[in-house]
């Protein structure tokens, strides 16, 4: 799939555990054939409400964890920030830069590597994750333009 000349992959997940009201929800991948095309997807992912206890410069509504380890806290994760559209979120999957020098919390530095666009459908019963591999728009104007031209699973009302 493409937005402009940018290739992205779409994973569609169904709610496996939890409800729309609960702070933690687990989803299972429906279109498992995407695992062969893009190694960034996992069979299970988890969405958690943001508790505000982080030193990020951006406000995140939720956190997404892609199950690639036995412990959820060691899995690949991203914050999901609100966009101009309801139930559409954006974030990034980071590349860790392992140096001798660490950040002020003693952890490895992170650099945005993969842009993600997420969409919650039917009151969190379906979760759509679009990943743009090896692309992250640094300019806010470019991010906004991509989000406006992106082909969502459900039609998003412009200006909503």
C-alpha positions as CSV (number, residue, x, y, z in Angstrom):
1,X,0.0,0.0,0.0
2,X,1.1,3.6,-0.5
3,X,0.5,7.1,0.7
4,X,2.0,9.3,-2.0
5,X,5.2,7.6,-2.9
6,X,5.7,6.1,0.6
7,X,5.1,2.4,1.0
8,X,3.5,1.1,4.2
9,X,2.2,-2.2,5.5
10,X,-1.2,-2.7,7.3
11,X,-1.8,-5.1,10.1
12,X,-5.4,-5.6,11.3
13,X,-5.9,-6.7,14.9
14,X,-9.0,-8.0,16.7
15,X,-9.6,-7.4,20.4
16,X,-8.5,-10.5,22.3
17,X,-8.6,-9.5,26.0
18,X,-10.1,-6.5,27.7
19,X,-12.8,-4.0,26.8
20,X,-12.9,-0.4,25.5
21,X,-13.3,0.9,29.1
22,X,-10.3,-1.0,30.5
23,X,-6.9,0.7,30.6
24,X,-5.1,-2.4,29.1
25,X,-6.3,-4.1,25.9
26,X,-4.7,-7.0,24.0
27,X,-5.2,-7.6,20.3
28,X,-4.4,-10.5,18.0
29,X,-3.3,-10.2,14.4
30,X,-6.0,-11.2,11.8
31,X,-4.1,-10.9,8.6
32,X,-1.1,-13.1,9.6
33,X,0.3,-13.1,6.0
34,X,1.7,-9.6,6.7
35,X,4.3,-11.2,9.0
36,X,6.0,-12.5,5.9
37,X,6.1,-9.1,4.2
38,X,7.1,-6.9,7.2
39,X,9.0,-8.3,10.2
40,X,8.0,-5.3,12.3
41,X,4.5,-6.7,13.1
42,X,3.8,-9.2,15.8
43,X,1.0,-11.7,16.4
44,X,-0.1,-10.0,19.6
45,X,0.0,-6.3,20.7
46,X,-1.1,-4.4,23.7
47,X,-2.6,-0.9,24.1
48,X,-2.3,0.8,27.5
49,X,-3.6,4.2,28.6
50,X,-0.8,6.6,29.3
51,X,-0.3,7.3,33.0
52,X,1.7,10.5,32.5
53,X,4.8,9.1,34.3
54,X,7.4,9.7,31.5
55,X,9.8,12.4,30.5
56,X,8.7,12.6,26.9
57,X,8.3,16.0,25.3
58,X,5.0,14.9,23.6
59,X,1.7,14.1,25.1
60,X,0.7,10.5,24.4
61,X,-2.9,9.2,24.8
62,X,-1.8,5.5,24.7
63,X,1.2,3.2,24.6
64,X,1.4,0.4,22.1
65,X,3.6,-2.7,22.9
66,X,4.4,-5.2,20.1
67,X,4.9,-8.6,21.6
68,X,8.5,-9.6,20.6
69,X,9.7,-10.7,24.0
70,X,8.5,-12.7,27.0
71,X,8.0,-9.6,29.2
72,X,5.7,-6.8,28.0
73,X,8.0,-4.1,29.4
74,X,11.0,-5.4,27.2
75,X,8.9,-5.4,24.0
76,X,9.0,-2.8,21.2
77,X,6.9,0.1,22.2
78,X,5.7,3.5,21.0
79,X,3.6,6.3,22.3
80,X,0.4,7.0,20.4
81,X,-0.3,10.7,20.0
82,X,-3.6,12.2,19.0
83,X,-4.0,13.6,15.5
84,X,-6.5,15.9,13.8
85,X,-8.8,13.0,13.3
86,X,-10.8,11.2,16.0
87,X,-9.6,7.6,16.8
88,X,-6.5,8.1,14.6
89,X,-3.1,8.2,16.4
90,X,0.5,8.5,15.2
91,X,3.8,7.4,16.7
92,X,7.2,5.8,15.9
93,X,9.1,2.6,16.4
94,X,12.5,3.6,17.6
95,X,15.9,2.4,16.8
96,X,18.1,2.1,19.9
97,X,21.5,3.6,19.7
98,X,23.8,1.7,22.1
99,X,26.7,3.9,23.2
100,X,28.8,3.9,26.3
101,X,27.1,7.2,27.2
102,X,23.4,6.7,28.3
103,X,20.5,9.1,28.8
104,X,19.8,10.7,32.2
105,X,17.8,7.6,33.2
106,X,20.7,5.3,32.4
107,X,19.1,3.8,29.3
108,X,20.1,3.7,25.6
109,X,19.2,6.6,23.4
110,X,16.3,6.2,21.0
111,X,16.0,7.5,17.4
112,X,12.7,7.5,15.5
113,X,13.0,5.0,12.7
114,X,9.5,3.8,11.6
115,X,6.5,6.0,11.3
116,X,3.2,4.4,12.5
117,X,-0.4,5.4,12.0
118,X,-3.0,3.6,14.2
119,X,-6.7,3.6,13.9
120,X,-9.2,2.3,16.5
121,X,-12.5,1.0,15.0
122,X,-15.8,-0.1,16.5
123,X,-15.0,1.1,20.1
124,X,-11.6,-0.6,20.2
125,X,-12.9,-4.0,18.9
126,X,-10.6,-3.6,15.8
127,X,-7.2,-1.9,15.8
128,X,-5.5,-1.1,12.5
129,X,-1.7,-0.5,12.5
130,X,0.0,1.0,9.5
131,X,3.9,1.0,9.5
132,X,6.1,3.0,7.2
133,X,9.4,1.0,7.4
134,X,12.6,3.1,7.6
135,X,10.8,6.4,7.3
136,X,10.0,9.0,9.9
137,X,8.8,12.5,9.0
138,X,10.6,14.9,11.3
139,X,8.7,18.0,10.1
140,X,5.3,18.5,11.7
141,X,3.9,19.9,8.4
142,X,5.0,16.8,6.6
143,X,3.4,14.5,9.3
144,X,0.1,16.4,8.9
145,X,0.2,16.2,5.1
146,X,0.8,12.4,5.3
147,X,-2.0,12.0,7.8
148,X,-4.4,13.9,5.6
149,X,-3.7,11.9,2.5
150,X,-3.4,8.5,4.2
151,X,-5.9,5.8,3.1
152,X,-7.5,4.7,6.3
153,X,-9.5,1.5,6.6
154,X,-12.6,3.5,7.4
155,X,-13.2,6.8,5.7
156,X,-12.2,9.7,7.9
157,X,-14.3,12.8,7.6
158,X,-12.0,15.7,6.6
159,X,-12.1,18.6,9.0
160,X,-13.5,16.4,11.9
